[in-house]
Amino acid sequence: MSPDVSRPQTGRSGTGRPGAAGSGAAPAGPPAPPATPPLAVRLVLYPLLALLGGAVCVAGSLVLEWAPPGGLMLALLGTVGLFAAGGALTGSRAGVAAPAVAWLLVLFLLLYGRPEGDAALAGSLGAFLYLLGGAGCAMVMMMMPAGLVGRRGAPWAGAPR
């Protein structure tokens, strides 16, 4: 009588331990690299993330002095959320870098004073902390391996791990 091929076989002892001969268990190895979106999707996502980075910077600068500790925390939370979403959607460091570079450029433009003496962001402690906090979070997120940034929201990522 031949063995039934529809169900996995156990080892000789019949214990069904993983790794036993013919148990059908996949060998444990390194995890698969995260899935990346197709090139056409990435070509649309990077400029969109850069535009969102500039918009989040302007919104954060408006919220910054709203309520002294809460406004700064809310502005930084929105900034970090955008950087994390960019990394999660693209599965790469460039997804963090695109909104971070645009955010930083817009922030420098807002901090730069005009000849009349006007500046959108005053040289206050809150603006300085917003600059350092956002830039520091962007650098930390760009240094993280791509697999550590959450990949559950992307439709091309497959089933959650």
matplotlib code that plots the C-alpha trace (Angstrom):
import matplotlib.pyplot as plt

x = [0.0, 1.4, 1.4, -1.3, 0.2, -2.7, -1.5, 2.0, 3.9, 5.6, 9.0, 9.8, 8.7, 5.3, 5.7, 5.1, 7.9, 9.0, 12.1, 11.4, 11.9, 9.0, 7.1, 6.5, 7.5, 9.4, 12.9, 13.5, 15.6, 16.0, 12.7, 11.8, 12.7, 9.7, 7.7, 8.2, 5.6, 5.8, 7.9, 4.9, 3.4, 6.8, 7.1, 3.7, 4.3, 7.6, 6.5, 3.2, 5.1, 7.3, 4.2, 2.8, 6.1, 5.8, 2.2, 2.8, 5.6, 3.4, 0.6, 3.1, 4.4, 0.9, 0.1, 3.5, 2.7, -0.9, -0.6, 3.0, 3.7, 0.8, 1.3, 4.9, 4.0, 1.2, 3.4, 6.1, 3.6, 2.2, 5.8, 6.9, 3.6, 4.2, 7.8, 6.7, 3.8, 6.2, 8.6, 5.7, 4.1, 7.3, 9.2, 12.4, 14.5, 13.6, 10.0, 11.2, 13.7, 11.3, 8.9, 11.8, 13.8, 10.7, 9.8, 13.3, 13.4, 10.0, 11.0, 14.2, 12.1, 9.7, 12.6, 14.3, 13.5, 12.5, 14.2, 11.2, 12.0, 9.1, 9.4, 6.7, 8.5, 10.1, 13.4, 11.8, 12.6, 9.5, 10.7, 14.2, 12.8, 10.6, 13.6, 15.8, 13.0, 11.8, 15.2, 16.4, 13.4, 13.9, 17.5, 16.7, 13.9, 16.2, 18.8, 16.3, 16.3, 13.4, 11.7, 11.4, 9.1, 5.5, 4.4, 0.8, -1.0, 0.3, -1.9, 1.0, 2.6, 0.6, -0.6, 0.5, 3.4]
y = [0.0, 3.4, 6.3, 8.9, 12.0, 14.3, 14.6, 15.3, 12.4, 12.3, 11.0, 7.3, 7.5, 8.9, 11.8, 14.6, 16.7, 19.6, 18.8, 15.1, 13.2, 14.1, 16.3, 18.9, 21.7, 24.5, 25.0, 28.1, 30.6, 34.3, 36.2, 37.2, 40.9, 43.2, 43.6, 46.8, 48.4, 48.4, 51.2, 53.1, 53.3, 54.5, 57.2, 58.5, 58.1, 59.9, 63.3, 63.0, 62.3, 65.3, 67.5, 66.1, 66.8, 70.5, 70.7, 69.0, 71.5, 74.4, 72.9, 72.1, 75.6, 76.9, 74.5, 75.0, 78.0, 77.1, 75.6, 75.6, 72.0, 70.4, 72.3, 71.2, 67.6, 67.6, 69.1, 66.5, 63.7, 64.7, 64.9, 61.6, 60.0, 61.2, 59.9, 56.5, 56.3, 57.1, 54.4, 51.9, 52.6, 52.4, 49.9, 51.9, 54.6, 56.9, 56.8, 58.5, 60.8, 62.3, 63.9, 64.7, 66.7, 68.6, 69.2, 70.5, 72.8, 74.3, 74.7, 76.6, 78.9, 79.5, 80.3, 82.6, 86.2, 88.7, 92.1, 93.7, 91.6, 89.2, 85.5, 82.8, 81.0, 83.2, 82.2, 80.7, 77.6, 75.8, 76.4, 75.2, 72.0, 71.5, 71.7, 69.4, 66.9, 66.5, 66.3, 63.9, 61.6, 61.6, 60.6, 57.8, 56.5, 56.6, 54.6, 51.8, 48.7, 48.7, 45.7, 47.5, 50.1, 48.8, 47.3, 46.2, 49.1, 48.7, 46.7, 45.1, 43.9, 40.7, 39.1, 40.7, 39.0]
z = [0.0, -1.0, 1.5, 1.2, -0.5, 0.6, 4.2, 5.4, 6.7, 10.1, 10.9, 11.5, 15.1, 14.1, 16.6, 14.0, 15.4, 13.2, 11.4, 11.4, 8.1, 5.7, 8.2, 5.6, 7.9, 6.2, 7.5, 9.6, 7.7, 7.4, 6.9, 3.3, 2.4, 2.5, -0.7, -2.6, -4.7, -8.5, -10.1, -11.4, -7.9, -6.5, -9.2, -8.1, -4.3, -4.0, -5.3, -3.4, -0.2, -0.9, -1.3, 1.9, 3.6, 2.7, 3.8, 7.1, 7.7, 7.1, 9.3, 12.0, 12.0, 12.5, 15.3, 17.0, 19.1, 19.5, 23.0, 24.3, 25.1, 23.2, 20.0, 19.6, 20.4, 17.9, 15.2, 15.8, 15.9, 12.5, 11.1, 12.5, 11.3, 7.8, 7.7, 9.1, 6.5, 3.7, 4.8, 5.2, 1.9, -0.2, 1.9, 1.4, 3.0, 0.1, 1.3, 4.5, 2.7, 0.2, 2.8, 5.1, 2.6, 1.5, 5.2, 5.9, 2.9, 3.7, 7.3, 6.4, 4.1, 7.0, 9.4, 6.9, 7.7, 5.0, 4.6, 6.4, 9.4, 9.0, 9.5, 9.6, 12.5, 15.1, 16.5, 19.6, 21.6, 20.1, 16.5, 17.4, 19.0, 16.0, 13.7, 15.8, 16.7, 13.2, 11.6, 14.3, 13.8, 10.1, 10.5, 12.9, 10.6, 7.6, 9.5, 10.4, 8.2, 5.8, 7.5, 10.9, 9.4, 9.6, 6.2, 7.1, 5.4, 1.9, -0.5, -2.3, 1.0, 1.2, 4.4, 7.7, 9.4]

ax = plt.figure().add_subplot(projection="3d")
ax.plot(x, y, z, "-o")
ax.set_aspect("equal")
plt.show()
